[in-house]
Amino acid sequence: MSEPATPTRSYADRVRGERGNNVFLVRGSDSTGRPAWYFVLVDPAKRAAFRKAFSGTLELNAYGRVLASGYGPDPPDDVRARMTTEYGFTGE
């Protein structure tokens, strides 16, 4: 008997899976002190440095690209859904 075929993932699915590990939701304050959130796609080569510096003041663009941002404590559901769909975001 032959083994069942493993489903082939599309290129887009593979990219989303790889990127998802490098997309972070950052909550904090902007330069004026207003509560803000940011989804950041961190360069894989800078991921360790980003995680180490995460508790201090960060220049987010130095670690990667800000994909989305806004004011308030949490991103809206539609933005969170877009980050999941387009970038494979799975974390908090």
C-alpha positions as a Python dict, from the first residue, in 0.01 Angstrom:
ca = {
    (1, 'M'): (0, 0, 0),
    (2, 'S'): (129, 347, -77),
    (3, 'E'): (141, 622, 180),
    (4, 'P'): (-102, 913, 154),
    (5, 'A'): (32, 1212, -33),
    (6, 'T'): (144, 1499, 182),
    (7, 'P'): (-27, 1822, 86),
    (8, 'T'): (207, 2055, -96),
    (9, 'R'): (222, 2402, 50),
    (10, 'S'): (220, 2691, -191),
    (11, 'Y'): (513, 2927, -210),
    (12, 'A'): (298, 3198, -47),
    (13, 'D'): (214, 2964, 243),
    (14, 'R'): (581, 2881, 296),
    (15, 'V'): (678, 3251, 295),
    (16, 'R'): (397, 3332, 541),
    (17, 'G'): (515, 3054, 768),
    (18, 'E'): (872, 3179, 765),
    (19, 'R'): (773, 3543, 813),
    (20, 'G'): (527, 3464, 1090),
    (21, 'N'): (815, 3383, 1323),
    (22, 'N'): (959, 3726, 1259),
    (23, 'V'): (645, 3938, 1298),
    (24, 'F'): (607, 4092, 1643),
    (25, 'L'): (332, 4294, 1803),
    (26, 'V'): (495, 4571, 2005),
    (27, 'R'): (294, 4775, 2253),
    (28, 'G'): (427, 5089, 2411),
    (29, 'S'): (421, 5463, 2367),
    (30, 'D'): (515, 5678, 2073),
    (31, 'S'): (760, 5968, 2096),
    (32, 'T'): (487, 6193, 2242),
    (33, 'G'): (391, 5944, 2515),
    (34, 'R'): (63, 5829, 2358),
    (35, 'P'): (-15, 5456, 2391),
    (36, 'A'): (55, 5284, 2059),
    (37, 'W'): (97, 4943, 1898),
    (38, 'Y'): (316, 4833, 1608),
    (39, 'F'): (344, 4518, 1399),
    (40, 'V'): (710, 4482, 1306),
    (41, 'L'): (860, 4241, 1052),
    (42, 'V'): (1205, 4189, 1203),
    (43, 'D'): (1502, 4106, 982),
    (44, 'P'): (1596, 3745, 1071),
    (45, 'A'): (1961, 3847, 1121),
    (46, 'K'): (1851, 4106, 1381),
    (47, 'R'): (1594, 3893, 1563),
    (48, 'A'): (1813, 3803, 1862),
    (49, 'A'): (1919, 4165, 1911),
    (50, 'F'): (1557, 4279, 1882),
    (51, 'R'): (1440, 4032, 2146),
    (52, 'K'): (1724, 4134, 2376),
    (53, 'A'): (1648, 4507, 2339),
    (54, 'F'): (1272, 4454, 2357),
    (55, 'S'): (1234, 4585, 2713),
    (56, 'G'): (1391, 4924, 2649),
    (57, 'T'): (1339, 5212, 2411),
    (58, 'L'): (1350, 5086, 2055),
    (59, 'E'): (1403, 5241, 1715),
    (60, 'L'): (1183, 4983, 1543),
    (61, 'N'): (1303, 5061, 1189),
    (62, 'A'): (1656, 4965, 1294),
    (63, 'Y'): (1539, 4603, 1332),
    (64, 'G'): (1307, 4568, 1037),
    (65, 'R'): (996, 4717, 882),
    (66, 'V'): (686, 4850, 1058),
    (67, 'L'): (397, 4679, 880),
    (68, 'A'): (113, 4853, 1065),
    (69, 'S'): (74, 5084, 1361),
    (70, 'G'): (-187, 5281, 1547),
    (71, 'Y'): (-284, 5446, 1872),
    (72, 'G'): (-438, 5274, 2170),
    (73, 'P'): (-354, 4966, 2374),
    (74, 'D'): (-446, 4705, 2112),
    (75, 'P'): (-468, 4677, 1733),
    (76, 'P'): (-816, 4647, 1581),
    (77, 'D'): (-933, 4298, 1491),
    (78, 'D'): (-917, 4369, 1116),
    (79, 'V'): (-548, 4466, 1138),
    (80, 'R'): (-467, 4161, 1348),
    (81, 'A'): (-651, 3942, 1092),
    (82, 'R'): (-457, 4103, 805),
    (83, 'M'): (-125, 4034, 981),
    (84, 'T'): (-229, 3671, 1024),
    (85, 'T'): (-345, 3632, 665),
    (86, 'E'): (-67, 3822, 490),
    (87, 'Y'): (229, 3754, 717),
    (88, 'G'): (143, 3442, 917),
    (89, 'F'): (141, 3625, 1252),
    (90, 'T'): (53, 3378, 1527),
    (91, 'G'): (182, 3537, 1845),
    (92, 'E'): (63, 3798, 2085),
}
